[in-house]
Amino acid sequence: MIEQRFIVAIGRIERALSRIEKSAIAPAPTGDNGLAERHEKLKSETLMAIQDLDKILADAR
């Protein structure tokens, strides 16, 4: 059970990192084009993944 939650959390982190990498190599957008909203969503997803890992690690102790 804990291993499955850990795998899911790692998957979410990997997807977030993939989006970060793609945006880092993408040409700079002209204008905002929802950048602030996408940034907040990415921050939120990253925070959730880190919180999931914290819970998993706390339960494993």
Chimera marker file (.cmm) of the C-alpha trace (Angstrom):
<marker_set name="trace">
<marker id="1" x="0.000" y="0.000" z="0.000" r="1" g="1" b="0" radius="0.5"/>
<marker id="2" x="2.696" y="2.482" z="0.971" r="1" g="1" b="0" radius="0.5"/>
<marker id="3" x="4.785" y="1.488" z="-2.043" r="1" g="1" b="0" radius="0.5"/>
<marker id="4" x="1.852" y="2.192" z="-4.383" r="1" g="1" b="0" radius="0.5"/>
<marker id="5" x="1.294" y="5.644" z="-2.865" r="1" g="1" b="0" radius="0.5"/>
<marker id="6" x="5.007" y="6.330" z="-3.183" r="1" g="1" b="0" radius="0.5"/>
<marker id="7" x="4.987" y="5.288" z="-6.856" r="1" g="1" b="0" radius="0.5"/>
<marker id="8" x="1.961" y="7.515" z="-7.559" r="1" g="1" b="0" radius="0.5"/>
<marker id="9" x="3.632" y="10.483" z="-5.843" r="1" g="1" b="0" radius="0.5"/>
<marker id="10" x="6.838" y="9.967" z="-7.810" r="1" g="1" b="0" radius="0.5"/>
<marker id="11" x="4.814" y="9.790" z="-11.015" r="1" g="1" b="0" radius="0.5"/>
<marker id="12" x="3.186" y="13.132" z="-10.225" r="1" g="1" b="0" radius="0.5"/>
<marker id="13" x="6.581" y="14.676" z="-9.550" r="1" g="1" b="0" radius="0.5"/>
<marker id="14" x="7.972" y="13.281" z="-12.802" r="1" g="1" b="0" radius="0.5"/>
<marker id="15" x="5.043" y="14.716" z="-14.776" r="1" g="1" b="0" radius="0.5"/>
<marker id="16" x="5.508" y="18.113" z="-13.123" r="1" g="1" b="0" radius="0.5"/>
<marker id="17" x="9.219" y="18.062" z="-13.883" r="1" g="1" b="0" radius="0.5"/>
<marker id="18" x="8.501" y="17.106" z="-17.476" r="1" g="1" b="0" radius="0.5"/>
<marker id="19" x="6.231" y="20.129" z="-17.840" r="1" g="1" b="0" radius="0.5"/>
<marker id="20" x="8.928" y="22.353" z="-16.314" r="1" g="1" b="0" radius="0.5"/>
<marker id="21" x="11.535" y="21.010" z="-18.736" r="1" g="1" b="0" radius="0.5"/>
<marker id="22" x="9.228" y="21.529" z="-21.730" r="1" g="1" b="0" radius="0.5"/>
<marker id="23" x="8.468" y="25.096" z="-20.722" r="1" g="1" b="0" radius="0.5"/>
<marker id="24" x="12.164" y="25.831" z="-20.150" r="1" g="1" b="0" radius="0.5"/>
<marker id="25" x="13.058" y="24.934" z="-23.738" r="1" g="1" b="0" radius="0.5"/>
<marker id="26" x="9.940" y="26.439" z="-25.321" r="1" g="1" b="0" radius="0.5"/>
<marker id="27" x="10.273" y="29.856" z="-26.904" r="1" g="1" b="0" radius="0.5"/>
<marker id="28" x="9.328" y="32.716" z="-24.615" r="1" g="1" b="0" radius="0.5"/>
<marker id="29" x="5.681" y="33.591" z="-25.126" r="1" g="1" b="0" radius="0.5"/>
<marker id="30" x="4.665" y="37.071" z="-26.101" r="1" g="1" b="0" radius="0.5"/>
<marker id="31" x="2.308" y="38.498" z="-23.527" r="1" g="1" b="0" radius="0.5"/>
<marker id="32" x="1.042" y="36.609" z="-20.495" r="1" g="1" b="0" radius="0.5"/>
<marker id="33" x="-1.075" y="33.940" z="-22.279" r="1" g="1" b="0" radius="0.5"/>
<marker id="34" x="-2.186" y="32.560" z="-18.901" r="1" g="1" b="0" radius="0.5"/>
<marker id="35" x="1.379" y="32.166" z="-17.658" r="1" g="1" b="0" radius="0.5"/>
<marker id="36" x="0.533" y="33.265" z="-14.116" r="1" g="1" b="0" radius="0.5"/>
<marker id="37" x="-2.345" y="30.775" z="-13.949" r="1" g="1" b="0" radius="0.5"/>
<marker id="38" x="-0.202" y="27.912" z="-15.288" r="1" g="1" b="0" radius="0.5"/>
<marker id="39" x="2.556" y="28.821" z="-12.851" r="1" g="1" b="0" radius="0.5"/>
<marker id="40" x="0.170" y="28.702" z="-9.891" r="1" g="1" b="0" radius="0.5"/>
<marker id="41" x="-1.224" y="25.348" z="-11.058" r="1" g="1" b="0" radius="0.5"/>
<marker id="42" x="2.269" y="23.897" z="-11.372" r="1" g="1" b="0" radius="0.5"/>
<marker id="43" x="3.226" y="25.194" z="-7.928" r="1" g="1" b="0" radius="0.5"/>
<marker id="44" x="0.080" y="23.660" z="-6.467" r="1" g="1" b="0" radius="0.5"/>
<marker id="45" x="0.676" y="20.269" z="-8.101" r="1" g="1" b="0" radius="0.5"/>
<marker id="46" x="4.296" y="20.249" z="-6.965" r="1" g="1" b="0" radius="0.5"/>
<marker id="47" x="3.274" y="21.101" z="-3.405" r="1" g="1" b="0" radius="0.5"/>
<marker id="48" x="0.689" y="18.286" z="-3.405" r="1" g="1" b="0" radius="0.5"/>
<marker id="49" x="3.278" y="15.779" z="-4.633" r="1" g="1" b="0" radius="0.5"/>
<marker id="50" x="5.747" y="16.835" z="-1.942" r="1" g="1" b="0" radius="0.5"/>
<marker id="51" x="3.029" y="16.614" z="0.717" r="1" g="1" b="0" radius="0.5"/>
<marker id="52" x="2.156" y="13.114" z="-0.495" r="1" g="1" b="0" radius="0.5"/>
<marker id="53" x="5.794" y="12.080" z="-0.166" r="1" g="1" b="0" radius="0.5"/>
<marker id="54" x="5.937" y="13.561" z="3.342" r="1" g="1" b="0" radius="0.5"/>
<marker id="55" x="2.866" y="11.537" z="4.351" r="1" g="1" b="0" radius="0.5"/>
<marker id="56" x="4.291" y="8.353" z="2.880" r="1" g="1" b="0" radius="0.5"/>
<marker id="57" x="7.606" y="8.844" z="4.630" r="1" g="1" b="0" radius="0.5"/>
<marker id="58" x="5.885" y="9.660" z="7.930" r="1" g="1" b="0" radius="0.5"/>
<marker id="59" x="3.776" y="6.487" z="7.688" r="1" g="1" b="0" radius="0.5"/>
<marker id="60" x="6.862" y="4.394" z="6.929" r="1" g="1" b="0" radius="0.5"/>
<marker id="61" x="8.514" y="5.317" z="10.240" r="1" g="1" b="0" radius="0.5"/>
<link id1="1" id2="2" r="1" g="1" b="0" radius="0.2"/>
<link id1="2" id2="3" r="1" g="1" b="0" radius="0.2"/>
<link id1="3" id2="4" r="1" g="1" b="0" radius="0.2"/>
<link id1="4" id2="5" r="1" g="1" b="0" radius="0.2"/>
<link id1="5" id2="6" r="1" g="1" b="0" radius="0.2"/>
<link id1="6" id2="7" r="1" g="1" b="0" radius="0.2"/>
<link id1="7" id2="8" r="1" g="1" b="0" radius="0.2"/>
<link id1="8" id2="9" r="1" g="1" b="0" radius="0.2"/>
<link id1="9" id2="10" r="1" g="1" b="0" radius="0.2"/>
<link id1="10" id2="11" r="1" g="1" b="0" radius="0.2"/>
<link id1="11" id2="12" r="1" g="1" b="0" radius="0.2"/>
<link id1="12" id2="13" r="1" g="1" b="0" radius="0.2"/>
<link id1="13" id2="14" r="1" g="1" b="0" radius="0.2"/>
<link id1="14" id2="15" r="1" g="1" b="0" radius="0.2"/>
<link id1="15" id2="16" r="1" g="1" b="0" radius="0.2"/>
<link id1="16" id2="17" r="1" g="1" b="0" radius="0.2"/>
<link id1="17" id2="18" r="1" g="1" b="0" radius="0.2"/>
<link id1="18" id2="19" r="1" g="1" b="0" radius="0.2"/>
<link id1="19" id2="20" r="1" g="1" b="0" radius="0.2"/>
<link id1="20" id2="21" r="1" g="1" b="0" radius="0.2"/>
<link id1="21" id2="22" r="1" g="1" b="0" radius="0.2"/>
<link id1="22" id2="23" r="1" g="1" b="0" radius="0.2"/>
<link id1="23" id2="24" r="1" g="1" b="0" radius="0.2"/>
<link id1="24" id2="25" r="1" g="1" b="0" radius="0.2"/>
<link id1="25" id2="26" r="1" g="1" b="0" radius="0.2"/>
<link id1="26" id2="27" r="1" g="1" b="0" radius="0.2"/>
<link id1="27" id2="28" r="1" g="1" b="0" radius="0.2"/>
<link id1="28" id2="29" r="1" g="1" b="0" radius="0.2"/>
<link id1="29" id2="30" r="1" g="1" b="0" radius="0.2"/>
<link id1="30" id2="31" r="1" g="1" b="0" radius="0.2"/>
<link id1="31" id2="32" r="1" g="1" b="0" radius="0.2"/>
<link id1="32" id2="33" r="1" g="1" b="0" radius="0.2"/>
<link id1="33" id2="34" r="1" g="1" b="0" radius="0.2"/>
<link id1="34" id2="35" r="1" g="1" b="0" radius="0.2"/>
<link id1="35" id2="36" r="1" g="1" b="0" radius="0.2"/>
<link id1="36" id2="37" r="1" g="1" b="0" radius="0.2"/>
<link id1="37" id2="38" r="1" g="1" b="0" radius="0.2"/>
<link id1="38" id2="39" r="1" g="1" b="0" radius="0.2"/>
<link id1="39" id2="40" r="1" g="1" b="0" radius="0.2"/>
<link id1="40" id2="41" r="1" g="1" b="0" radius="0.2"/>
<link id1="41" id2="42" r="1" g="1" b="0" radius="0.2"/>
<link id1="42" id2="43" r="1" g="1" b="0" radius="0.2"/>
<link id1="43" id2="44" r="1" g="1" b="0" radius="0.2"/>
<link id1="44" id2="45" r="1" g="1" b="0" radius="0.2"/>
<link id1="45" id2="46" r="1" g="1" b="0" radius="0.2"/>
<link id1="46" id2="47" r="1" g="1" b="0" radius="0.2"/>
<link id1="47" id2="48" r="1" g="1" b="0" radius="0.2"/>
<link id1="48" id2="49" r="1" g="1" b="0" radius="0.2"/>
<link id1="49" id2="50" r="1" g="1" b="0" radius="0.2"/>
<link id1="50" id2="51" r="1" g="1" b="0" radius="0.2"/>
<link id1="51" id2="52" r="1" g="1" b="0" radius="0.2"/>
<link id1="52" id2="53" r="1" g="1" b="0" radius="0.2"/>
<link id1="53" id2="54" r="1" g="1" b="0" radius="0.2"/>
<link id1="54" id2="55" r="1" g="1" b="0" radius="0.2"/>
<link id1="55" id2="56" r="1" g="1" b="0" radius="0.2"/>
<link id1="56" id2="57" r="1" g="1" b="0" radius="0.2"/>
<link id1="57" id2="58" r="1" g="1" b="0" radius="0.2"/>
<link id1="58" id2="59" r="1" g="1" b="0" radius="0.2"/>
<link id1="59" id2="60" r="1" g="1" b="0" radius="0.2"/>
<link id1="60" id2="61" r="1" g="1" b="0" radius="0.2"/>
</marker_set>
